[in-house]
Amino acid sequence: MEADLHDSGVLPDGVTPEEDKRRRNTAASARFRMKKKEREQALERHAKDLEDRLNKMERDMDGLRKENGWLKALLINGAPQPFSSPSASSEEGKIEAAQGHAQSVE
């Protein structure tokens, strides 16, 4: 830097060394602030992604716990019987009786 100074203590572009130092420091500070902001934004995005992932895993876990409970109940209680209403079973009985009667007539 000393070699660039004129005899008056001014750099060739007419700037004093103190002004040059201040400008370089200001530019470096601005670069640092930009990088810091970018790092913070990246961390915030990563935190949001992790929170979303956690919420999905918790929903999946709840579903698996319910499924596990149903399967345990199935093992303990046995397979559920198909539901049939009394009117449906009497209708089925009438149909079967009519079909049996029709076959005996032939």
C-alpha positions as CSV (number, residue, x, y, z in Angstrom):
1,M,0.0,0.0,0.0
2,E,2.9,2.4,0.8
3,A,4.1,2.1,-2.8
4,D,0.7,3.4,-4.1
5,L,0.8,6.5,-2.0
6,H,1.8,9.8,-3.5
7,D,3.9,12.1,-1.5
8,S,0.7,13.8,-0.2
9,G,-0.6,10.6,1.5
10,V,-3.4,10.2,-1.1
11,L,-4.0,7.1,-3.2
12,P,-3.8,7.5,-7.0
13,D,-7.6,7.7,-7.4
14,G,-7.7,10.7,-5.0
15,V,-8.9,8.7,-1.9
16,T,-7.1,8.9,1.4
17,P,-6.0,5.6,3.0
18,E,-8.6,6.1,5.8
19,E,-11.4,6.5,3.3
20,D,-10.3,3.5,1.3
21,K,-10.2,1.4,4.5
22,R,-13.6,2.6,5.5
23,R,-15.1,1.8,2.1
24,R,-13.5,-1.7,2.1
25,N,-14.8,-2.3,5.6
26,T,-18.3,-1.1,4.7
27,A,-18.3,-3.5,1.7
28,A,-17.1,-6.4,3.8
29,S,-19.8,-5.7,6.4
30,A,-22.4,-5.7,3.7
31,R,-21.2,-9.0,2.3
32,F,-21.2,-10.5,5.8
33,R,-24.8,-9.3,6.5
34,M,-25.9,-10.8,3.2
35,K,-24.2,-14.2,3.9
36,K,-25.6,-14.2,7.5
37,K,-29.2,-13.5,6.1
38,E,-28.8,-16.3,3.6
39,R,-27.6,-18.8,6.3
40,E,-30.6,-17.8,8.5
41,Q,-33.0,-18.3,5.7
42,A,-31.5,-21.7,4.9
43,L,-31.8,-22.7,8.6
44,E,-35.4,-21.6,8.7
45,R,-36.2,-23.6,5.6
46,H,-34.5,-26.6,7.0
47,A,-36.4,-26.2,10.3
48,K,-39.7,-25.9,8.5
49,D,-38.9,-29.0,6.4
50,L,-38.1,-31.0,9.6
51,E,-41.3,-29.8,11.3
52,D,-43.3,-30.9,8.3
53,R,-41.6,-34.2,8.3
54,L,-42.2,-34.6,12.0
55,N,-45.9,-33.8,11.6
56,K,-46.3,-36.4,8.8
57,M,-44.5,-39.0,10.9
58,E,-46.7,-38.3,13.8
59,R,-49.8,-38.7,11.6
60,D,-48.4,-42.0,10.2
61,M,-47.6,-43.2,13.7
62,D,-51.2,-42.5,14.9
63,G,-52.6,-44.4,11.9
64,L,-50.2,-47.4,12.6
65,R,-51.2,-47.4,16.3
66,K,-54.9,-47.6,15.3
67,E,-54.2,-50.3,12.9
68,N,-52.2,-52.2,15.5
69,G,-55.1,-51.9,18.0
70,W,-57.5,-53.2,15.4
71,L,-55.3,-56.1,14.6
72,K,-54.8,-57.0,18.3
73,A,-58.6,-56.9,18.8
74,L,-59.0,-59.1,15.7
75,L,-56.6,-61.6,17.2
76,I,-58.2,-61.6,20.6
77,N,-61.8,-61.5,19.5
78,G,-61.5,-63.5,16.3
79,A,-62.7,-62.4,12.8
80,P,-65.9,-60.4,12.9
81,Q,-68.9,-62.1,11.4
82,P,-70.6,-60.4,8.5
83,F,-73.5,-58.3,9.7
84,S,-77.0,-59.4,8.5
85,S,-80.2,-57.8,9.6
86,P,-83.1,-60.0,10.7
87,S,-85.2,-58.9,7.7
88,A,-82.4,-59.8,5.3
89,S,-81.9,-63.2,6.7
90,S,-85.7,-64.0,6.6
91,E,-85.7,-62.8,3.0
92,E,-82.8,-65.0,2.1
93,G,-84.6,-67.9,3.8
94,K,-87.7,-67.3,1.7
95,I,-85.7,-67.2,-1.5
96,E,-83.9,-70.4,-0.6
97,A,-87.2,-72.1,0.3
98,A,-88.7,-71.0,-3.0
99,Q,-85.7,-72.2,-4.9
100,G,-85.8,-75.6,-3.1
101,H,-89.6,-75.9,-3.8
102,A,-89.1,-75.1,-7.5
103,Q,-86.4,-77.8,-7.8
104,S,-88.6,-80.4,-6.1
105,V,-91.4,-79.7,-8.5
106,E,-89.3,-80.4,-11.6
